[in-house]
Amino acid sequence: MSRIAYERKAKLLTLGDSTVGKTCLLLRFSEDEFDFNLPPTVGIDLRIRTLRINGERVRIQVWDTAGQERFRKITSSYYRGAQGILLTFSVTDRKSFDNIHSWTEDINKCSDNNISTILVGNKIDLEDRVVSKKEGQEVATQYGMTYIETSAKTGEGVEQAFLTLTKLILEKNQDVKVNEVTENRVIPNITEEGINKKKKKSQSGGCC
């Protein structure tokens, strides 16, 4: 039998250069899958996942944006109304890390002042790392962001990144609307303990 529940909504954006693994991160988060052959995002893509966080049902809309320069104007129109941003670079690509400054300028120019942003260093499973964890943390601190390292391939840090950002949004109460919905599905309660257990089951090696 279905029952009446209440859910809150959160709109997130993925930002960062092309090929840093934004789409792979989102696929891992939304479907718990990984695909080496995902094509570059063209324009905007949307994925939705519902979690139960601190006893509340939260419907998370994640807009996956293209990193290529020619799509920047299209992407910027999605900043308004967004409550959180996962600003992503690849730890194997120094240029994507150096471009964090440019992306933060876009965020400050196009988004609401109270938006929550975290910095994500992806592809930590690869051996050809060129950006250290210390460097990532220093830049995140410079811009007042939380820093989390991830691997879309193994799943390490992925749930933690999305969960951390969503919690920041809920804590700020940034226009997160509550809707009444009818549902009969069991929603997993995402906790830090659950994330740690999932990490231990992750496989090592691979790409994103």
Secondary structure, DSSP 8 states (H G I E B T S, - for coil): --EEEEEEEEEEEEES-TTSSHHHHHHHHHHS---TT-----SEEEEEEEEEETTEEEEEEEEEE--SGGGHHHHHTTTTT--EEEEEEETT-HHHHHTHHHHHHHHHHHS-TT-EEEEEEE-TT-S---S-HHHHHHHHHHTT-EEEE--TTT-TTHHHHHHHHHHHHHHHT-S--EEEEEE-----B--HHHHHHHHHH----S--
